[in-house]
Amino acid sequence: MVDLLLKKNFKVIVIDNFSGGHEKNLHHHKKNTLLSVERTDILKLKNKSIFNDATFVFHFAGIGDIVPSIEKPIKYMNINVQGTINVLEMCRETNIKKFVYAASSSCYGLASTPTSEKNKISPLYPYALSKYFGEQSAFHWGKVYRIPINSIRIFNAYGTRVRTTGAYGAVFGVFFKQIIDNQPITIVGNGRQRRDFIYVTDLVNAFYLAAKTKDSGQIYNVGSGNPQSINKLVKLIGGNKIEYLPKRPGEPDCTWANISKIKKELNWRPKVSFEKGVKFMLKEIKNWENAPLWNKEKIDKATRTWFKYMSR
Ligand SMILES: NC(=O)c1ccc[n+]([C@@H]2O[C@H](COP(=O)([O-])OP(=O)(O)OC[C@H]3O[C@@H](n4cnc5c(N)ncnc54)[C@H](O)[C@@H]3O)[C@@H](O)[C@H]2O)c1
């Protein structure tokens, strides 16, 4: 998002405590005077004037690892809900033109596919609930305090700078480290489950269009509309040693965004094919050299609580 906004000559203020993201992801802009970085926890925001001159606020800050949320629901509620409310509070007395919220498709639960914005809401675990409450809070603040809000429900975003926290999470980080260390790739279930992957540059274009549009109070699904199987991903990244893990309850067999709304209303289109996106990722595989290495035993341990509660 920062890359795109700086390219368009916006002045950008990044607010991040870097608990999950890396400041080094901004180093290529080090000499750009349009960028400033506030190392701040959104739960401790104090500078009421921080958005006074802002045109747009893009709210991405939060914790995104799904599995650990079952063990730490309060942490997720605090950061993803209360944190969002704190950011919204900073927007109250401003004239921002748009607040764009990074929502999650996990609010749909085990949805019928392709999934439209009108699908019923059914969060199945604390991360999903926290992101949905964050979205609801954004629209509530929008209504009460007249802040123009749009929300993007992200399906499976990926890009060369995805976080590598210690938590068991996003598939690329897990698989890439296993490849680097020549260890078996751990596939959950039979690998035929499909995910609607969307490359980061396409995603941020959607955020920009959702900020620029005159419309507000809108929810837009963003995925590629073309789900891909985990087995295909493994094939594309050249994994040959494979270890299969038990299918996880509560996780859909297929995520598939119906993207008609954003295509029609914001004239947005995904441009990076899955094959191309994976190629970009492989070029930067060294980024995962220091990522945690996951194996069956470690994953069994990390997902124990998940199975305990989600199997019922
Ligand atoms: N990546 C996806 O597929 C996906 C899907 C649905 C929704 N989302 C949402 O999009 C947003 C960005 O996701 P991402 O995958 O880029 O994750 P990310 O972890 O790379 O980005 C989140 C950023 O928030 C920062 N952060 C965390 N807690 C904070 C706090 N208390 N104060 C200030 N900053 C804090 C982290 O340091 C990190 O840089 C998240 O809100 C996530 O829930 C992502």
Ligand as a Chemical Component Dictionary entry (heavy atoms), coordinates in Angstrom:
data_LIG
# 
_chem_comp.id                   LIG 
_chem_comp.type                 NON-POLYMER 
_chem_comp.pdbx_formal_charge   0 
_chem_comp.three_letter_code    LIG 
# 
loop_
_chem_comp_atom.comp_id 
_chem_comp_atom.atom_id 
_chem_comp_atom.alt_atom_id 
_chem_comp_atom.type_symbol 
_chem_comp_atom.charge 
_chem_comp_atom.model_Cartn_x 
_chem_comp_atom.model_Cartn_y 
_chem_comp_atom.model_Cartn_z 
_chem_comp_atom.pdbx_ordinal 
LIG N1  N1  N 0  -3.239 -11.551 4.327  1  
LIG C1  C1  C 0  -4.489 -11.981 4.172  2  
LIG O1  O1  O 0  -4.761 -12.927 3.436  3  
LIG C2  C2  C 0  -5.623 -11.284 4.886  4  
LIG C3  C3  C 0  -6.921 -11.783 4.726  5  
LIG C4  C4  C 0  -7.973 -11.140 5.377  6  
LIG C5  C5  C 0  -7.740 -10.013 6.135  7  
LIG N2  N2  N 1  -6.463 -9.567  6.287  8  
LIG C6  C6  C 0  -6.267 -8.392  7.147  9  
LIG O2  O2  O 0  -5.427 -7.462  6.510  10 
LIG C7  C7  C 0  -4.588 -6.815  7.464  11 
LIG C8  C8  C 0  -3.142 -6.934  7.046  12 
LIG O3  O3  O 0  -2.840 -8.313  6.947  13 
LIG P1  P1  P 0  -1.408 -8.831  6.562  14 
LIG O4  O4  O 0  -1.568 -10.228 6.087  15 
LIG O5  O5  O -1 -0.708 -7.822  5.718  16 
LIG O6  O6  O 0  -0.763 -8.927  7.996  17 
LIG P2  P2  P 0  0.596  -8.309  8.573  18 
LIG O7  O7  O 0  0.817  -8.977  9.897  19 
LIG O8  O8  O 0  1.674  -8.370  7.558  20 
LIG O9  O9  O 0  0.189  -6.790  8.793  21 
LIG C9  C9  C 0  -0.398 -6.317  9.966  22 
LIG C10 C10 C 0  0.472  -5.216  10.519 23 
LIG O10 O10 O 0  -0.136 -4.737  11.723 24 
LIG C11 C11 C 0  0.879  -4.492  12.664 25 
LIG N3  N3  N 0  0.297  -4.555  14.014 26 
LIG C12 C12 C 0  -0.131 -5.648  14.690 27 
LIG N4  N4  N 0  -0.595 -5.285  15.899 28 
LIG C13 C13 C 0  -0.457 -3.933  15.992 29 
LIG C14 C14 C 0  -0.728 -2.987  17.003 30 
LIG N5  N5  N 0  -1.284 -3.355  18.181 31 
LIG N6  N6  N 0  -0.455 -1.693  16.769 32 
LIG C15 C15 C 0  0.103  -1.298  15.580 33 
LIG N7  N7  N 0  0.395  -2.155  14.590 34 
LIG C16 C16 C 0  0.122  -3.461  14.783 35 
LIG C17 C17 C 0  1.915  -5.580  12.423 36 
LIG O11 O11 O 0  3.194  -5.245  12.916 37 
LIG C18 C18 C 0  1.881  -5.706  10.899 38 
LIG O12 O12 O 0  2.848  -4.872  10.268 39 
LIG C19 C19 C 0  -4.889 -7.466  8.818  40 
LIG O13 O13 O 0  -5.785 -6.645  9.523  41 
LIG C20 C20 C 0  -5.557 -8.773  8.438  42 
LIG O14 O14 O 0  -6.486 -9.206  9.415  43 
LIG C21 C21 C 0  -5.409 -10.165 5.677  44 
# 
loop_
_chem_comp_bond.comp_id 
_chem_comp_bond.atom_id_1 
_chem_comp_bond.atom_id_2 
_chem_comp_bond.value_order 
_chem_comp_bond.pdbx_ordinal 
LIG N1  C1  SING 1  
LIG C1  O1  DOUB 2  
LIG C1  C2  SING 3  
LIG C2  C3  SING 4  
LIG C2  C21 DOUB 5  
LIG C3  C4  DOUB 6  
LIG C4  C5  SING 7  
LIG C5  N2  DOUB 8  
LIG N2  C6  SING 9  
LIG N2  C21 SING 10 
LIG C6  O2  SING 11 
LIG C6  C20 SING 12 
LIG O2  C7  SING 13 
LIG C7  C8  SING 14 
LIG C7  C19 SING 15 
LIG C8  O3  SING 16 
LIG O3  P1  SING 17 
LIG P1  O4  DOUB 18 
LIG P1  O5  SING 19 
LIG P1  O6  SING 20 
LIG O6  P2  SING 21 
LIG P2  O7  DOUB 22 
LIG P2  O8  SING 23 
LIG P2  O9  SING 24 
LIG O9  C9  SING 25 
LIG C9  C10 SING 26 
LIG C10 O10 SING 27 
LIG C10 C18 SING 28 
LIG O10 C11 SING 29 
LIG C11 N3  SING 30 
LIG C11 C17 SING 31 
LIG N3  C12 SING 32 
LIG N3  C16 SING 33 
LIG C12 N4  DOUB 34 
LIG N4  C13 SING 35 
LIG C13 C14 SING 36 
LIG C13 C16 DOUB 37 
LIG C14 N5  SING 38 
LIG C14 N6  DOUB 39 
LIG N6  C15 SING 40 
LIG C15 N7  DOUB 41 
LIG N7  C16 SING 42 
LIG C17 O11 SING 43 
LIG C17 C18 SING 44 
LIG C18 O12 SING 45 
LIG C19 O13 SING 46 
LIG C19 C20 SING 47 
LIG C20 O14 SING 48 
# 
